[in-house]
């Protein structure tokens, strides 16, 4: 029997996200921001409210020391936090 895909907790990016203080959902939101999704699209994809996404975006921006969601995504991509 072949081993299954690695657990997300083993992904190097996820470990860096944990080190930066991001929650699992914030990490998922950040990856979707980097993919170009708007808040309402992220909310739909994650089955949460737009208000929840807005709160998560605020947390991401604060934790990454960014001035905007775009800057947070760029920093995360450049640092290898997300791919």
N, C-alpha and C positions, 0 to 999 in steps of 0.2 A: 504494500500500500504506500502510495506516495504522500508525502506531507502536504497539507493544505496551504493556502496562502498565509503569509505571515500575519499575525495579529497586528492591528493598527498601533498598539502600544510599542511594537518593535520597530516601527518605521522611524528612521533617524529624524525626519522632519517633525513628527509628532513629539518626539522626545525634546526637541528644541522648543516646540510650542509650549510644552509643559514647563520647561525652564523659564520661558518668558512670562509665565503666569496665565496663559490662555486656557480657558476651559475647552472641553471637547467641542461644544457647540460653537464657541467663538472661533476655534480653529476651522471648523466646517464653513462658517460664515466667511471667514477670511479667504478661504480657497474659492468660494463662489464670487466674492467681490473681485478677486483677481481674474476670474473668468468673465467678468463684465456684467454680472447680474445686478439688477436693481433690487431694492429692499423687498418690494412685493413679490418678485420672482424668487428671491431667497426664502421668503416666508412660505411660499407655496412648496418649494422644493424640500424644505425641512419640516413642513406641517406645523408651523408656529405662526403667531401673529406678526404683522408688520411692526407693531410696537416692540415686541420681543427682539426682532432683528435690529431695530434702531438702538435699543439698549445694548445689544451685543456689539454693534458697530462702535458705540461710544466707549465701551470697555476695551475693545481692540485698539482703537486710536490712542486711548490713555496708556494702556500697558506697553504699547510699542513706541510711545513718545512721538507720535506722528501728529501732524496738523490736520490731516483729513483722511478719509477712507482710502483715497487714491494713494496718498503717501504711505499709508500703512501697507497696502498691497505691494507697492513698489519696494519698500524696505524688506518685506517678507520674501519677495521673489529674489532680490539681490543677495540677501543673507542666506538663502537656501532653506528658510523656514518652511516655505511651500514651493511646489514645483508648478 
